[in-house]
């Protein structure tokens, strides 16, 4: 998923929303055991009143119940501050939270850069990255690309497949 923007409930025509996604994921998981559920950021803002009232906690909690494997922050996920983002991140349960280009105030990585998942004997490396934003102490695109290249080279020798899970777009 990507850019959920707090659209918890189905939209017009009763299509979409988190119940639809949860049902689809459950249906696929019942048929297969090789599913990775990933989110590429912007879980928050713009959506339903219930999400607004809970400051997106209901969205993150629903994602936690769906058992996402990994997620990255999007630019909107930083909007209510780092303390709020960390509280929401905790609602994701055991999901890896990945971001190679977001540092803390001391210049150290805030979260894991990558995570390797074992899926039916296949080693899948997932590298997370987000768009440059002044709210998250993130690197610019050139520095981000450099870190991604270094991490991909490091993971390449131990993984069968690499995924860059990124919330990067036009700036």
Buried (B, 14 or more C-beta within 10 A) or exposed (E): BBBBBBBBBBEEEEEBBBEBBBEEBEEEBEEEEEEBBBBBBBBBBEBBEEBBEBBBBBBBBBBBEBBBBBBBBBBBBBBBEBEBBEBBBEBBEEBBBBBBBBBEEEEEEBBBBBBEBEBEEEBBBBBBBBBBBEBBBBBEBEEBBEBBEEBBEBBEEEBEEBBBBBBBEEE
